[in-house]
């Protein structure tokens, strides 16, 4: 277990999570911000990348399960990203579509922010969000983040404008 919230447990993902990952990553609607649903090979690579991140960075996207009943909700966690040439720690979240609109994304993102700010080396966290993803922008804003910049990501042959939302650790450390 990495952190808990009122309704969720964030924990490292394992190969046992592949069926749940497939339900999200292979869903074209859930993956709209990525401009495509993943293939089986991409799902496998996604999990392998999270396992690598756990080992190399000490964090990554973690699996989210309900505290009551243990059902899969999605993923949320911290990843190293680049924003306008700067290495940043990002809070990312990607929920299974049948778990949307229940408050899980903001609950998980707030838990990830608290976890991040408990680490002495992390003083600012970001969420880098495609400019068409209003739901994720609302989560970032509710997580205390403000827009700090804009960049274009090139992904699958498309130029995708993204906004960089960020929040700094409070001076009192809370």
NORSUL-V122691 format. One record per run of one state. SS is the DSSP state (hx for helix, st for strand, lp for the rest). FROM is the first residue (numbers start at 1). TO is the last residue. If there is no record, write none. Layout:
SS,FROM,TO
SS,FROM,TO
This chain:
lp,1,2
st,3,4
lp,5,7
st,8,11
lp,12,14
hx,15,25
lp,26,31
hx,32,34
lp,35,39
hx,40,57
lp,58,60
st,61,66
lp,67,71
st,72,83
lp,84,85
st,86,95
lp,96,96
hx,97,99
lp,100,103
hx,104,117
lp,118,123
st,124,130
lp,131,133
hx,134,142
lp,143,145
st,146,155
lp,156,157
st,158,168
lp,169,174
